[in-house]
């Protein structure tokens, strides 16, 4: 995985956490941090999801003076915008998971022990919070 892909998704997620209206945050997040990112920067198993997001975020032809992202988000319902924002966060989560498994694989090559870094004696149980990545929580709007 490219460190640039992780950084771009991290910055996009930070844009989504700002206090502006959802459609504005989504437009800014995608336009500023993801629109120009090459799919080849994503891990192979996430490229299709990223391309699907890109296609969804640019499917409407723009009016004069606006981008395809602006036009597409303008035409989205709030539920559609919410789903696209959630997909960005889910892709960041997936990048963390892929990166975590890459690090575990590299550590196992160094030590011969799967899932353990060199010199580490951490237990493999599910309560070890230094190893686990939290599951994405879905929040329903009232």
N, CA and C of each residue as an Amber inpcrd file, in Angstrom:
protein
   426
   0.8340000  -1.1820000   0.0000000   0.0000000   0.0000000   0.0000000
   0.8760000   1.2400000   0.0000000   0.4300000   2.2020000  -0.7100000
   1.1180000   3.4820000  -0.7520000   0.7740000   4.3040000   0.4870000
   1.7950000   4.8940000   1.0820000   1.5570000   5.7870000   2.2200000
   0.7280000   6.9820000   1.7720000   0.8580000   7.3650000   0.5080000
   0.0770000   8.4850000  -0.0150000  -1.4100000   8.1700000  -0.0150000
  -1.7810000   6.9390000  -0.3220000  -3.2010000   6.5550000  -0.3060000
  -3.7590000   6.6970000   1.0990000  -3.0230000   6.1800000   2.0980000
  -3.4900000   6.2960000   3.4780000  -3.6250000   7.7650000   3.8630000
  -2.6370000   8.5650000   3.5280000  -2.6580000   9.9840000   3.8830000
  -3.8310000  10.7010000   3.2250000  -4.0790000  10.3970000   1.9450000
  -5.1970000  11.0290000   1.2410000  -6.5300000  10.6780000   1.8950000
  -6.7330000   9.4150000   2.2200000  -7.9880000   9.0080000   2.8610000
  -8.0930000   9.5690000   4.2750000  -6.9780000   9.6580000   4.9700000
  -6.9900000  10.2480000   6.3090000  -7.4090000  11.7180000   6.2330000
  -6.8300000  12.4630000   5.3070000  -7.1810000  13.8740000   5.1440000
  -8.6380000  14.0340000   4.7050000  -9.0960000  13.1510000   3.8190000
 -10.4960000  13.2080000   3.3780000 -11.4350000  12.9640000   4.5550000
 -11.0730000  12.0230000   5.4120000 -11.9010000  11.7320000   6.5820000
 -11.9180000  12.9150000   7.5410000 -10.7950000  13.5900000   7.6920000
 -10.7660000  14.7940000   8.5250000 -11.6710000  15.8910000   7.9430000
 -11.7170000  16.0030000   6.6200000 -12.6390000  16.9570000   5.9790000
 -14.0810000  16.6030000   6.3290000 -14.3860000  15.3090000   6.3370000
 -15.7530000  14.8710000   6.6350000 -16.1500000  15.1640000   8.0790000
 -15.1620000  15.3260000   8.9480000 -15.4310000  15.5660000  10.3690000
 -15.6420000  17.0430000  10.6910000 -15.5150000  17.9080000   9.7170000
 -15.6880000  19.3450000   9.9650000 -17.1630000  19.6860000  10.1710000
 -17.4300000  20.9340000  10.4980000 -18.7830000  21.3340000  10.8770000
 -19.6520000  21.8520000   9.7300000 -19.1760000  21.8610000   8.5170000
 -19.9740000  22.3390000   7.3830000 -21.0940000  21.3500000   7.0660000
 -21.9570000  21.7150000   6.1500000 -23.0330000  20.8280000   5.7100000
 -22.4330000  19.5770000   5.0490000 -23.1490000  18.4650000   5.1540000
 -22.6530000  17.1770000   4.6600000 -22.2090000  17.2370000   3.2010000
 -23.0340000  17.7860000   2.3340000 -22.6800000  17.8150000   0.9110000
 -21.4190000  18.6440000   0.6640000 -21.2510000  19.7290000   1.3970000
 -20.0400000  20.5440000   1.2480000 -18.8160000  19.7690000   1.7320000
 -18.9460000  19.0870000   2.8830000 -17.8270000  18.3020000   3.4140000
 -17.4500000  17.1830000   2.4540000 -18.4520000  16.5130000   1.8790000
 -18.1880000  15.4240000   0.9370000 -17.4960000  15.9490000  -0.3190000
 -17.9980000  17.0520000  -0.8420000 -17.3820000  17.6660000  -2.0270000
 -15.9330000  18.0320000  -1.7470000 -15.6940000  18.6830000  -0.6250000
 -14.3290000  19.0930000  -0.2730000 -13.4280000  17.8820000  -0.0590000
 -13.9160000  16.8780000   0.6590000 -13.1030000  15.6930000   0.9500000
 -12.6650000  15.0030000  -0.3310000 -13.6090000  14.7840000  -1.2290000
 -13.2660000  14.0630000  -2.4600000 -12.4310000  14.9290000  -3.3950000
 -12.8520000  16.1760000  -3.5960000 -12.1420000  17.0570000  -4.5390000
 -10.7120000  17.3450000  -4.1090000 -10.5080000  17.6140000  -2.8430000
  -9.1880000  18.0110000  -2.3590000  -8.2230000  16.8440000  -2.1660000
  -8.7390000  15.6690000  -1.8490000  -7.8340000  14.6020000  -1.4170000
  -7.9210000  13.2950000  -2.1970000  -9.0080000  13.0440000  -2.9140000
  -9.1560000  11.7280000  -3.5490000  -9.3260000  11.7690000  -5.0620000
  -9.8410000  12.8400000  -5.5900000 -10.1570000  12.9160000  -7.0080000
  -8.9570000  12.6350000  -7.9150000  -7.8190000  13.1650000  -7.5810000
  -6.6430000  13.0300000  -8.4410000  -5.7370000  11.8580000  -8.0560000
  -6.1400000  11.0870000  -7.0630000  -5.3190000   9.9510000  -6.6310000
  -5.4650000   8.7970000  -7.6260000  -4.3600000   8.2160000  -8.0160000
  -4.3800000   7.0780000  -8.9440000  -4.8330000   5.8200000  -8.2100000
  -5.6650000   5.0310000  -8.8620000  -6.1360000   3.7770000  -8.2620000
  -4.9660000   2.8440000  -7.9650000  -3.8880000   2.9640000  -8.7170000
  -2.7210000   2.0990000  -8.5090000  -2.0530000   2.3480000  -7.1600000
  -2.3860000   3.4670000  -6.4940000  -1.8400000   3.7290000  -5.1670000
  -2.5550000   2.9230000  -4.0820000  -3.7070000   2.3700000  -4.4340000
  -4.4800000   1.5700000  -3.4820000  -3.9950000   0.1210000  -3.5230000
  -4.1320000  -0.6090000  -2.4160000  -3.8530000  -2.0420000  -2.4540000
  -4.7730000  -2.7020000  -3.4890000  -4.2890000  -3.7290000  -4.1240000
  -5.0170000  -4.3870000  -5.2030000  -6.4550000  -4.7400000  -4.8040000
  -6.6470000  -5.2490000  -3.5840000  -7.9670000  -5.6980000  -3.1610000
  -8.9530000  -4.5510000  -2.9060000  -8.4680000  -3.3020000  -2.8730000
  -9.3490000  -2.1590000  -2.6300000  -9.5280000  -1.2720000  -3.8630000
  -8.8350000  -1.5810000  -4.9310000  -8.9000000  -0.7290000  -6.1250000
 -10.2990000  -0.6650000  -6.7200000 -10.9920000  -1.7810000  -6.7690000
 -12.3480000  -1.7940000  -7.3150000 -13.2920000  -0.9220000  -6.5060000
 -13.1720000  -0.9900000  -5.1810000 -14.0030000  -0.1530000  -4.3140000
 -13.6940000   1.3270000  -4.5190000 -12.4190000   1.6370000  -4.6690000
 -12.0340000   3.0260000  -4.8920000 -12.5550000   3.5190000  -6.2440000
 -12.4220000   2.7090000  -7.2730000 -12.9150000   3.0950000  -8.6020000
 -14.4350000   3.2560000  -8.5900000 -15.1220000   2.4140000  -7.8490000
 -16.5760000   2.5300000  -7.7110000 -16.9490000   3.8560000  -7.0480000
 -16.2160000   4.2250000  -6.0090000 -16.4430000   5.5090000  -5.3440000
 -16.1720000   6.6540000  -6.3070000 -15.0690000   6.5790000  -7.0290000
 -14.7250000   7.6440000  -7.9890000 -15.8350000   7.7970000  -9.0380000
 -16.3100000   6.6680000  -9.5490000 -17.3730000   6.6980000 -10.5560000
 -18.6420000   7.3230000  -9.9810000 -18.9910000   6.9490000  -8.7510000
 -20.1960000   7.4740000  -8.1110000 -20.0720000   8.9800000  -7.8600000
 -18.8860000   9.4340000  -7.5430000 -18.6790000  10.8430000  -7.2020000
 -18.5310000  11.7520000  -8.4210000 -18.4570000  11.1820000  -9.6190000
 -18.2420000  11.9960000 -10.8270000 -19.2110000  11.6500000 -11.9470000
 -20.3520000  11.0690000 -11.6310000 -21.2270000  10.5600000 -12.6890000
 -22.1260000  11.5960000 -13.3580000 -22.2790000  12.7650000 -12.7780000
 -23.1500000  13.7960000 -13.3600000 -22.3080000  14.7860000 -14.1640000
 -22.7850000  15.1110000 -15.3570000 -22.0850000  16.1010000 -16.1860000
 -22.2160000  17.4770000 -15.5390000 -21.0990000  18.1850000 -15.4310000
 -21.1350000  19.4900000 -14.7460000 -21.7480000  20.5890000 -15.6010000
 -22.3040000  21.5630000 -14.9310000 -22.7330000  22.7910000 -15.5860000
 -21.4940000  23.6650000 -15.7870000 -21.6280000  24.7180000 -16.5640000
 -20.5010000  25.6110000 -16.7970000 -19.9880000  26.1640000 -15.4630000
 -18.6830000  26.0510000 -15.2450000 -18.0580000  26.6180000 -14.0600000
 -18.0230000  25.7010000 -12.8470000 -18.5160000  24.4730000 -12.9670000
 -18.4520000  23.5540000 -11.8350000 -17.7800000  22.2570000 -12.2580000
 -17.3230000  21.4950000 -11.2910000 -16.6830000  20.2070000 -11.5810000
 -17.7300000  19.0930000 -11.5650000 -17.3370000  17.9360000 -12.0590000
 -18.2330000  16.7720000 -12.0390000 -18.5620000  16.3820000 -10.5990000
 -17.6150000  16.5490000  -9.6880000 -17.8630000  16.2170000  -8.2780000
 -18.9290000  17.1400000  -7.7050000 -18.8050000  18.4270000  -7.9520000
 -19.7870000  19.3980000  -7.4560000 -21.1670000  19.0870000  -8.0320000
 -21.2310000  18.8240000  -9.3290000 -22.5100000  18.5240000  -9.9770000
 -23.1270000  17.2430000  -9.4180000 -22.3050000  16.2270000  -9.2340000
 -22.8030000  14.9460000  -8.7350000 -23.3300000  15.0730000  -7.3160000
 -22.5670000  15.7070000  -6.4500000 -22.9920000  15.8440000  -5.0520000
 -24.2240000  16.7400000  -4.9600000 -24.3110000  17.7470000  -5.7960000
 -25.4860000  18.6310000  -5.8150000 -26.7530000  17.8290000  -6.1090000
 -26.6600000  16.8280000  -6.9830000 -27.8150000  16.0150000  -7.3740000
 -28.1180000  14.8800000  -6.3910000 -27.2060000  14.5970000  -5.4630000
 -27.4040000  13.4930000  -4.5150000 -28.4440000  13.8430000  -3.4610000
 -29.1430000  12.8030000  -2.9960000 -29.9670000  12.9690000  -1.7990000
 -29.0270000  12.9710000  -0.5950000 -29.5260000  13.3710000   0.5520000
 -28.6960000  13.3300000   1.7600000 -28.2950000  11.9010000   2.1000000
 -29.1820000  10.9390000   1.8590000 -28.8390000   9.5350000   2.1220000
 -27.7140000   9.0560000   1.2020000 -27.7440000   9.4770000  -0.0650000
 -26.6770000   9.1060000  -0.9960000 -25.3560000   9.7540000  -0.5930000
 -25.4050000  11.0090000  -0.2020000 -24.1890000  11.6940000   0.2500000
 -23.6470000  11.0270000   1.5070000 -24.5330000  10.6740000   2.4120000
 -24.1490000   9.9780000   3.6420000 -23.4690000   8.6490000   3.3160000
 -24.0110000   7.9180000   2.3520000 -23.4330000   6.6300000   1.9620000
 -22.0370000   6.8110000   1.3600000 -21.8420000   7.8470000   0.5580000
 -20.5170000   8.1090000  -0.0300000 -19.5180000   8.5090000   1.0440000
 -19.9440000   9.3250000   1.9890000 -19.0610000   9.7120000   3.0960000
 -18.6840000   8.4750000   3.9140000 -19.6550000   7.6300000   4.1740000
 -19.3750000   6.3960000   4.9230000 -18.4230000   5.4900000   4.1530000
 -18.5180000   5.4810000   2.8340000 -17.6130000   4.6540000   2.0300000
 -16.1770000   5.1600000   2.1370000 -15.9940000   6.4740000   2.1930000
 -14.6450000   7.0340000   2.3600000 -14.0580000   6.5840000   3.6910000
 -14.8480000   6.6820000   4.7450000 -14.3770000   6.2610000   6.0680000
 -14.1060000   4.7510000   6.0800000 -14.9760000   3.9720000   5.4490000
 -14.7850000   2.5210000   5.3880000 -13.5170000   2.1590000   4.6140000
 -13.2040000   2.9130000   3.5620000 -11.9730000   2.6500000   2.8180000
 -10.7430000   2.9990000   3.6460000 -10.8170000   4.0560000   4.4500000
  -9.7070000   4.3500000   5.3610000  -9.5320000   3.2040000   6.3500000
 -10.6380000   2.7020000   6.8810000 -10.5980000   1.5670000   7.7960000
  -9.9730000   0.3490000   7.1110000 -10.3780000   0.0860000   5.8750000
  -9.8300000  -1.0510000   5.1330000  -8.3300000  -0.8710000   4.8830000
  -7.9060000   0.3540000   4.6040000  -6.4770000   0.6180000   4.4270000
  -5.7150000   0.3170000   5.7150000  -6.2920000   0.6870000   6.8590000
  -5.6700000   0.3670000   8.1480000  -5.5470000  -1.1460000   8.3130000
  -6.6080000  -1.8520000   7.9760000  -6.6120000  -3.3130000   8.1370000
  -5.5760000  -3.9760000   7.2220000  -5.5200000  -3.5230000   5.9680000
  -4.5460000  -4.0860000   5.0280000  -3.1360000  -3.7650000   5.4930000
  -2.9160000  -2.5310000   5.9200000  -1.6020000  -2.1290000   6.4060000
  -1.2320000  -2.9240000   7.6500000  -2.1850000  -3.1490000   8.5410000
  -1.9350000  -3.9310000   9.7490000  -1.5550000  -5.3590000   9.4320000
  -2.2240000  -5.9690000   8.4480000  -1.8860000  -7.3440000   8.0990000
  -0.5420000  -7.4070000   7.3880000  -0.1990000  -6.3500000   6.6300000
   1.1280000  -6.2910000   6.0040000   2.2120000  -6.2190000   7.0710000
   1.9830000  -5.4030000   8.1180000   2.9570000  -5.2840000   9.1900000
   3.1040000  -6.5980000   9.9530000   1.9890000  -7.2990000  10.1910000
   2.0450000  -8.5810000  10.8910000   2.7980000  -9.6140000  10.0530000
   2.5680000  -9.5880000   8.7340000   3.2780000 -10.5240000   7.8630000
   4.7760000 -10.2380000   7.8580000   5.1360000  -8.9590000   7.8140000
   6.5580000  -8.5910000   7.8380000   7.1930000  -9.0050000   9.1550000
   6.4880000  -8.8150000  10.2600000   7.0210000  -9.1940000  11.5680000
   7.1900000 -10.6970000  11.6680000   6.2450000 -11.4530000  11.1080000
   6.3580000 -12.9090000  11.1820000   7.5360000 -13.4140000  10.3540000
   7.8750000 -12.6950000   9.2700000   9.0420000 -13.0780000   8.4870000
  10.3270000 -12.8540000   9.2930000  10.3370000 -11.8080000  10.1240000
  11.5250000 -11.5130000  10.9180000  11.6890000 -12.4820000  12.0770000
  10.5900000 -12.8960000  12.7020000  10.6740000 -13.6880000  13.9250000
  10.3080000 -15.1490000  13.7440000   9.6130000 -15.4500000  12.6500000
   9.1330000 -16.8060000  12.4570000   7.8310000 -17.0700000  13.1900000
   7.3270000 -16.0930000  13.9270000   6.0660000 -16.2380000  14.6550000
   4.9970000 -15.3870000  13.9930000   3.8600000 -15.9900000  13.5850000
   2.8060000 -15.1810000  12.9800000   2.2070000 -14.1970000  13.9730000
   2.0810000 -12.9240000  13.5440000   1.3940000 -11.9190000  14.3360000
   2.1930000 -11.3090000  15.4620000   3.4700000 -11.6370000  15.6080000
   4.2640000 -11.0810000  16.7020000   5.4780000 -10.3510000  16.1600000
   5.6920000  -9.1550000  16.6690000   6.8810000  -8.3960000  16.2940000
   8.0850000  -8.9660000  17.0300000   9.2560000  -8.7030000  16.5060000
  10.4710000  -9.2130000  17.1010000  10.5870000  -8.7690000  18.5500000
  10.8090000  -9.7340000  19.4490000  10.9570000  -9.4460000  20.8580000
   9.6340000  -9.2220000  21.5760000   8.5350000  -9.2390000  20.8600000
   7.2290000  -8.9950000  21.4680000   6.6660000 -10.2850000  22.0370000
   6.0390000 -10.2130000  23.1860000   5.4110000 -11.3650000  23.8180000
   3.9490000 -11.0670000  24.1200000   3.2660000 -10.3560000  23.2290000
   1.8780000 -10.0160000  23.4570000   0.9850000 -11.2310000  23.2730000
  -0.0350000 -11.3620000  24.1180000  -0.9840000 -12.4520000  23.9330000
  -1.8280000 -12.2050000  22.6870000  -2.3640000 -13.2860000  22.1100000
  -3.1610000 -13.1680000  20.9010000  -4.6500000 -13.0760000  21.1860000
  -5.0700000 -12.8470000  22.4220000  -6.4990000 -12.8310000  22.6950000
  -7.1440000 -11.5530000  22.1860000  -8.4760000 -11.5650000  22.1070000
  -9.2040000 -10.4540000  21.4990000  -9.2510000  -9.2120000  22.3810000
  -8.7650000  -9.2700000  23.6080000  -8.7800000  -8.0910000  24.4640000
  -7.5370000  -7.2320000  24.2910000  -6.6090000  -7.6570000  23.4810000
  -5.3830000  -6.8940000  23.2470000  -5.6980000  -5.7170000  22.3320000
  -5.9470000  -4.5510000  22.9120000  -6.3790000  -3.3940000  22.1370000
  -5.2570000  -2.7410000  21.3540000  -4.0130000  -3.1120000  21.5960000
  -2.9150000  -2.5240000  20.8210000  -2.8320000  -3.1540000  19.4430000
  -3.5120000  -4.2910000  19.2370000  -3.4560000  -4.9860000  17.9650000
  -4.7460000  -4.7950000  17.1690000  -5.8850000  -4.7750000  17.8540000
  -7.1770000  -4.7100000  17.1820000  -7.4300000  -3.3330000  16.5900000
  -8.1730000  -3.3050000  15.5070000  -8.6430000  -2.0680000  14.9140000
 -10.1470000  -2.0630000  15.1230000 -10.7030000  -0.9820000  15.6560000
 -12.1420000  -0.9750000  15.9250000 -12.9610000  -1.1210000  14.6510000
 -14.0850000  -1.7760000  14.7820000 -14.9990000  -1.9520000  13.6770000
 -15.7040000  -0.6350000  13.3990000 -15.9700000  -0.3660000  12.1240000
 -16.6790000   0.8480000  11.7560000 -18.0860000   0.7870000  12.3230000
 -18.4910000   1.8120000  13.0230000 -19.8110000   1.8640000  13.6490000
 -20.7210000   2.6820000  12.7620000 -21.8890000   2.1390000  12.4670000
 -22.8700000   2.8420000  11.6630000 -23.7920000   3.6200000  12.5930000
 -23.9710000   4.8790000  12.2960000 -24.8490000   5.7260000  13.1040000
 -26.0480000   6.1080000  12.2500000 -27.2200000   5.7220000  12.7010000
 -28.4550000   6.0650000  11.9750000 -28.9300000   7.4370000  12.4060000
 -29.3530000   8.2170000  11.4520000 -29.8640000   9.5540000  11.7630000
 -31.3210000   9.4370000  12.1970000 -31.6860000  10.2410000  13.1620000
 -33.0740000  10.2160000  13.6670000 -33.9610000  11.1130000  12.8330000
